Amino acid sequence: TAIAAQVGTGNLAGAATAIAMGGPGAIFWMWIAAFFGMATIFAEAVLAQTYKTTDDQGHVTGGPAYYISKGLGSKRLAAFFSISIIIALGFIGNMVQSNSIADAFQTAFSLPPLLIGVIISALAAFVFFGGMGRIAAFTEKVVPIMAALYLLGGLIVLLANASHIIPALKMVFVGAFDPAAATGGIIGASIKEAIRYGVARGLFSNEAGMGSTPHAHALARVQHPCQQGLVAYVGLFFDTFIVLNMTALVILVTGSIDGSTTGIALTQKAFTDGLGAIGPGFVAVCLFFFAFTTIVGWYFFGEQNVKYLLGLRWVPSYRVLVLCFLMLGSFLHVGLVWELADFFNGIMVIPNVIALLALSGLVTKVLKD
């Protein structure tokens, strides 16, 4: 469920947006953020295991709200985090997912966004009302299949353009410090923009430090908290260094950057250049599964915080609100949705990182043990 939540729109549309706005060098800064993020996500999973508890119905629960309130002793900061994640992921983040799916299906099959919004909401309602058992059963089956399919498609494109792989990597390293030189001036980004979009889209993709994945890591049955910490950063490695890199390399080796196309449309353009006419449909179908499993994971993370803040009786109301936001997201403007997501993601990082810094001594102690 944690990896299902991580591997989503950020890996397909986020990587493309970062390249379109910050140049190929943004990918280098994504790598840097992910490398240090492996330490952050390790700490999150260890703390989630250390401070997990049970709810009124005897179900195991946990996450930043619990390690902030118990570990730091700050109920106010825990409440601030809970409100932030409910808005950032449950509402705004899920709008990004439905927006990207609708955009991809409109490009590939000329389907109206509102129709896609209705279908996504109906499927989501079926999974949401089935509880954690249905969520876990759905994600554990779908994630490996969709990831293998996407990586296979990307690999075919890379093999067909093998001579362009080294120049593409050169664009990433040159673009990290001189964005204009990497694209011959097609993208007039500065170093500041390369770093800003690389880190922002990297965070949206791998979620290290955001405080989202610890809700899933808290539920795992392990003999020692550190075992789950190791699982957490393997998940991040898979998300950024394998799946996200595949998208970035396909865009760069096919030479699809034109200075005007962005988001999922750029990823579809790259796969069309690489695979031919099936490209847009291939990306749309892959994105549907990637993004839908993220919707399911993010809904669950928000639900844990609704339980923490307001108790079980408010969960049905939260479900209905998430479904409304999914519908709304399907036909909103792409730029606005991503800007809102960046803003609210940044806000939820603050209380979580304060807790990670304050409890870092405990994480070290658990690691040594």
C-alpha positions as CSV (number, residue, x, y, z in Angstrom):
1,T,0.0,0.0,0.0
2,A,2.9,2.4,0.8
3,I,4.5,1.7,-2.6
4,A,1.1,1.9,-4.4
5,A,0.7,5.4,-2.9
6,Q,4.3,6.4,-3.9
7,V,4.2,5.1,-7.5
8,G,1.6,7.3,-9.1
9,T,1.1,10.5,-11.1
10,G,4.4,11.9,-9.9
11,N,6.3,9.2,-11.8
12,L,4.6,9.8,-15.1
13,A,3.3,13.4,-15.1
14,G,5.5,14.8,-12.3
15,A,8.8,13.8,-14.0
16,A,7.5,15.4,-17.3
17,T,6.4,18.6,-15.5
18,A,9.8,18.9,-13.8
19,I,11.6,18.6,-17.1
20,A,9.3,21.0,-18.9
21,M,9.5,23.7,-16.2
22,G,13.1,23.2,-14.8
23,G,14.9,21.5,-17.8
24,P,16.5,18.0,-17.8
25,G,18.7,19.1,-14.8
26,A,15.6,18.9,-12.5
27,I,16.0,15.1,-12.7
28,F,19.5,15.4,-11.1
29,W,18.0,17.4,-8.2
30,M,15.2,14.7,-7.9
31,W,18.0,12.2,-7.4
32,I,19.7,14.2,-4.7
33,A,16.4,14.8,-2.9
34,A,15.6,11.1,-3.1
35,F,19.0,10.0,-1.9
36,F,18.7,12.0,1.3
37,G,15.0,11.1,1.4
38,M,15.9,7.5,1.9
39,A,17.2,8.4,5.4
40,T,14.0,10.5,6.1
41,I,11.6,7.7,5.0
42,F,13.6,5.1,7.1
43,A,13.1,7.3,10.2
44,E,9.4,7.8,9.4
45,A,8.8,4.0,9.2
46,V,10.8,3.2,12.3
47,L,8.9,5.9,14.3
48,A,5.6,4.7,12.9
49,Q,6.4,1.1,14.1
50,T,7.6,2.4,17.5
51,Y,4.5,4.5,18.3
52,K,1.8,2.4,16.7
53,T,-1.4,1.8,18.7
54,T,-5.0,0.4,18.3
55,D,-8.2,2.2,17.6
56,D,-11.6,1.8,19.2
57,Q,-12.4,-1.3,17.1
58,G,-9.0,-3.0,17.9
59,H,-7.5,-2.2,14.5
60,V,-3.7,-1.3,14.5
61,T,-3.2,2.3,13.6
62,G,-0.3,4.8,13.5
63,G,1.5,7.5,11.7
64,P,3.0,11.0,12.3
65,A,0.1,12.2,14.4
66,Y,0.9,9.4,16.9
67,Y,4.6,9.9,17.0
68,I,4.2,13.7,17.2
69,S,1.7,13.5,20.1
70,K,3.4,10.6,22.0
71,G,7.0,11.1,21.1
72,L,7.1,14.9,21.1
73,G,4.2,15.3,23.5
74,S,2.6,18.0,21.3
75,K,-1.1,17.4,20.6
76,R,-1.4,20.8,18.8
77,L,1.4,20.0,16.3
78,A,-0.2,16.5,15.8
79,A,-3.6,18.1,15.1
80,F,-2.0,20.6,12.7
81,F,-0.3,17.6,10.8
82,S,-3.6,15.7,10.7
83,I,-5.6,18.6,9.2
84,S,-2.7,19.3,6.7
85,I,-2.6,15.7,5.4
86,I,-6.4,15.4,5.1
87,I,-6.4,18.5,2.9
88,A,-3.1,17.8,1.1
89,L,-3.6,14.2,0.1
90,G,-7.3,13.2,0.8
91,F,-8.6,16.3,-1.1
92,I,-6.0,18.3,-3.2
93,G,-3.6,15.4,-3.9
94,N,-6.4,13.2,-5.1
95,M,-7.6,16.0,-7.4
96,V,-4.1,15.8,-9.1
97,Q,-4.6,12.1,-9.6
98,S,-8.0,12.3,-11.2
99,N,-7.0,15.4,-13.2
100,S,-4.0,13.5,-14.7
101,I,-6.1,10.4,-15.5
102,A,-8.8,12.6,-17.2
103,D,-6.2,14.5,-19.2
104,A,-4.5,11.3,-20.4
105,F,-7.8,9.7,-21.5
106,Q,-8.9,12.8,-23.2
107,T,-5.7,12.9,-25.2
108,A,-5.6,9.2,-26.0
109,F,-9.3,8.3,-26.5
110,S,-11.1,11.8,-26.8
111,L,-13.2,10.9,-23.7
112,P,-14.8,13.9,-21.8
113,P,-13.1,14.6,-18.5
114,L,-16.4,14.6,-16.6
115,L,-17.2,11.0,-17.7
116,I,-13.8,9.9,-16.5
117,G,-14.4,11.7,-13.2
118,V,-17.7,9.8,-12.7
119,I,-16.0,6.4,-13.5
120,I,-13.0,7.1,-11.1
121,S,-15.4,8.2,-8.3
122,A,-17.6,5.1,-8.7
123,L,-14.6,2.7,-8.7
124,A,-13.0,4.6,-5.7
125,A,-16.3,4.3,-3.7
126,F,-16.3,0.5,-4.2
127,V,-12.8,0.2,-2.8
128,F,-13.2,2.9,0.0
129,F,-16.3,1.2,1.4
130,G,-14.7,-2.2,1.4
131,G,-12.2,-1.2,4.2
132,M,-8.5,-1.8,4.6
133,G,-8.7,-5.5,3.6
134,R,-10.1,-4.6,0.2
135,I,-7.5,-1.7,-0.1
136,A,-4.6,-4.1,0.6
137,A,-5.9,-6.9,-1.6
138,F,-6.4,-4.4,-4.5
139,T,-3.0,-2.7,-4.3
140,E,-0.9,-5.9,-3.7
141,K,-2.2,-7.4,-7.0
142,V,-2.2,-4.3,-9.2
143,V,1.1,-2.6,-8.3
144,P,3.6,-5.3,-9.5
145,I,1.6,-5.9,-12.7
146,M,1.3,-2.2,-13.7
147,A,5.0,-1.4,-12.8
148,A,6.3,-4.4,-14.9
149,L,4.1,-3.3,-17.8
150,Y,5.3,0.3,-17.7
151,L,9.0,-0.6,-17.3
152,L,8.7,-3.1,-20.2
153,G,7.2,-0.3,-22.5
154,G,9.9,2.1,-21.4
155,L,12.7,-0.5,-22.0
156,I,11.5,-1.1,-25.5
157,V,11.8,2.7,-26.2
158,L,15.3,2.9,-24.6
159,L,16.6,-0.1,-26.6
160,A,15.3,1.4,-29.8
161,N,17.1,4.7,-28.9
162,A,20.2,3.2,-27.2
163,S,22.6,5.6,-28.9
164,H,20.8,8.5,-27.2
165,I,21.0,7.3,-23.6
166,I,24.5,8.7,-22.9
167,P,23.7,12.1,-24.4
168,A,20.4,12.1,-22.4
169,L,22.3,11.5,-19.1
170,K,24.8,14.3,-20.1
171,M,21.7,16.6,-20.5
172,V,20.7,15.8,-16.9
173,F,24.2,16.6,-15.5
174,V,24.8,19.7,-17.6
175,G,21.2,20.9,-17.0
176,A,21.6,20.6,-13.2
177,F,24.0,23.5,-13.3
178,D,23.4,25.2,-16.7
179,P,19.7,24.5,-17.7
180,A,19.8,26.6,-20.9
181,A,22.8,24.8,-22.3
182,A,21.2,21.3,-21.8
183,T,18.3,22.0,-24.2
184,G,19.9,24.6,-26.5
185,G,17.7,27.3,-25.1
186,I,14.3,25.5,-25.7
187,I,13.6,25.7,-22.0
188,G,14.8,29.0,-20.5
189,A,15.0,27.7,-16.9
190,S,17.5,28.9,-14.3
191,I,19.4,26.7,-11.8
192,K,16.9,27.9,-9.1
193,E,14.0,26.5,-11.2
194,A,15.8,23.3,-11.9
195,I,16.2,22.7,-8.2
196,R,12.7,24.0,-7.3
197,Y,10.9,21.7,-9.7
198,G,13.2,18.8,-9.2
199,V,12.7,18.8,-5.4
200,A,9.0,19.6,-5.5
201,R,8.2,16.9,-8.1
202,G,10.5,14.5,-6.4
203,L,8.7,15.0,-3.1
204,F,5.3,14.6,-4.8
205,S,6.6,11.3,-6.3
206,N,8.4,9.6,-3.4
207,E,6.8,11.3,-0.5
208,A,9.9,11.1,1.7
209,G,9.5,13.4,4.7
210,M,5.8,14.2,3.9
211,G,4.5,11.9,6.6
212,S,2.1,9.9,4.3
213,T,3.7,6.4,4.0
214,P,4.2,5.9,7.8
215,H,0.4,5.2,8.0
216,A,0.9,2.1,5.9
217,H,4.3,1.2,7.5
218,A,2.7,1.3,11.0
219,L,0.4,-1.6,10.1
220,A,3.0,-4.1,9.0
221,R,3.8,-7.0,11.3
222,V,7.6,-7.1,11.8
223,Q,9.9,-8.4,14.5
224,H,11.8,-5.1,14.7
225,P,10.9,-1.5,13.7
226,C,14.1,-1.3,11.6
227,Q,12.9,-4.1,9.3
228,Q,10.1,-1.8,8.2
229,G,12.6,1.1,7.8
230,L,14.5,-1.0,5.3
231,V,11.3,-1.8,3.4
232,A,10.5,1.9,3.3
233,Y,13.6,3.0,1.6
234,V,13.6,0.1,-0.8
235,G,10.1,1.4,-1.8
236,L,11.6,4.9,-2.3
237,F,14.5,3.5,-4.4
238,F,12.0,1.6,-6.6
239,D,9.8,4.7,-7.0
240,T,12.4,7.3,-7.9
241,F,15.5,5.5,-9.2
242,I,13.6,3.0,-11.3
243,V,10.1,4.1,-12.3
244,L,10.6,7.8,-12.4
245,N,13.9,7.5,-14.1
246,M,12.3,5.4,-16.8
247,T,9.9,8.3,-17.6
248,A,12.7,10.9,-17.6
249,L,14.9,8.8,-19.9
250,V,12.1,8.1,-22.4
251,I,11.3,11.8,-22.6
252,L,15.0,12.7,-23.1
253,V,16.1,9.9,-25.6
254,T,13.1,10.5,-27.8
255,G,13.8,14.3,-27.9
256,S,10.2,15.1,-27.1
257,I,10.8,18.4,-25.2
258,D,9.4,21.2,-27.3
259,G,9.0,24.0,-24.7
260,S,5.2,24.0,-24.8
261,T,4.0,20.5,-23.9
262,T,4.0,19.6,-20.2
263,G,2.5,17.1,-17.7
264,I,1.1,13.8,-18.8
265,A,0.8,15.1,-22.4
266,L,4.6,15.3,-22.6
267,T,4.9,11.7,-21.3
268,Q,2.3,10.6,-23.9
269,K,4.2,12.5,-26.7
270,A,7.5,10.8,-25.7
271,F,5.9,7.3,-25.8
272,T,4.2,8.1,-29.1
273,D,7.6,9.0,-30.5
274,G,9.0,5.8,-29.1
275,L,6.2,3.2,-29.6
276,G,4.1,4.8,-32.3
277,A,0.3,5.1,-32.4
278,I,-0.2,3.0,-29.3
279,G,1.9,5.4,-27.1
280,P,-1.0,7.7,-25.8
281,G,-3.2,4.7,-25.0
282,F,-0.4,2.8,-23.3
283,V,0.5,5.8,-21.1
284,A,-3.2,6.5,-20.3
285,V,-3.9,2.9,-19.2
286,C,-0.6,2.7,-17.1
287,L,-1.4,6.1,-15.5
288,F,-4.9,4.9,-14.7
289,F,-3.6,2.0,-12.6
290,F,-0.7,4.0,-11.1
291,A,-2.9,7.0,-10.1
292,F,-5.9,4.9,-9.0
293,T,-3.8,2.9,-6.5
294,T,-2.3,6.3,-5.2
295,I,-5.9,7.6,-4.8
296,V,-6.7,4.4,-2.7
297,G,-3.5,4.8,-0.6
298,W,-3.9,8.5,0.0
299,Y,-7.6,8.1,0.9
300,F,-6.5,5.6,3.5
301,F,-3.8,7.9,4.9
302,G,-6.3,10.7,5.3
303,E,-8.8,8.3,6.9
304,Q,-6.3,7.4,9.6
305,N,-6.0,11.1,10.5
306,V,-9.8,11.6,10.5
307,K,-10.0,8.8,13.0
308,Y,-7.2,10.4,15.1
309,L,-8.8,13.9,15.1
310,L,-12.5,13.2,15.1
311,G,-13.2,9.5,15.7
312,L,-14.7,6.8,13.6
313,R,-18.2,8.5,13.2
314,W,-16.7,11.1,10.8
315,V,-15.1,8.6,8.4
316,P,-18.3,8.2,6.1
317,S,-18.4,12.0,5.7
318,Y,-14.7,12.1,4.8
319,R,-15.3,9.4,2.1
320,V,-18.1,11.4,0.4
321,L,-15.9,14.5,0.4
322,V,-12.9,12.7,-1.2
323,L,-15.3,11.4,-3.9
324,C,-16.5,15.0,-4.6
325,F,-12.9,16.2,-4.9
326,L,-12.0,13.4,-7.3
327,M,-14.9,14.5,-9.5
328,L,-13.9,18.1,-9.3
329,G,-10.2,17.4,-10.1
330,S,-11.1,15.6,-13.3
331,F,-12.0,18.9,-15.1
332,L,-9.9,21.6,-13.4
333,H,-7.0,23.3,-15.1
334,V,-3.7,21.3,-14.8
335,G,-1.5,24.2,-13.6
336,L,-3.8,25.2,-10.8
337,V,-4.1,21.7,-9.5
338,W,-0.4,21.2,-9.3
339,E,0.3,24.6,-7.7
340,L,-2.3,23.7,-4.9
341,A,-0.7,20.3,-4.4
342,D,2.8,21.8,-4.0
343,F,1.5,24.3,-1.5
344,F,-0.3,21.9,0.7
345,N,2.4,19.2,0.5
346,G,4.9,21.8,1.7
347,I,2.7,22.6,4.7
348,M,2.3,19.0,5.9
349,V,6.1,18.5,5.6
350,I,6.8,21.1,8.3
351,P,5.3,19.4,11.5
352,N,6.5,16.0,10.3
353,V,10.1,17.2,9.8
354,I,10.1,18.9,13.2
355,A,9.2,15.6,14.7
356,L,11.8,13.6,12.7
357,L,14.6,16.0,13.8
358,A,13.5,16.0,17.4
359,L,13.2,12.2,17.5
360,S,16.3,11.4,15.4
361,G,18.2,10.3,18.6
362,L,15.5,7.6,19.2
363,V,15.8,6.4,15.5
364,T,19.6,6.1,16.0
365,K,19.0,4.1,19.2
366,V,16.5,1.7,17.5
367,L,18.9,1.3,14.5
368,K,21.8,0.4,16.9
369,D,19.6,-2.1,18.7
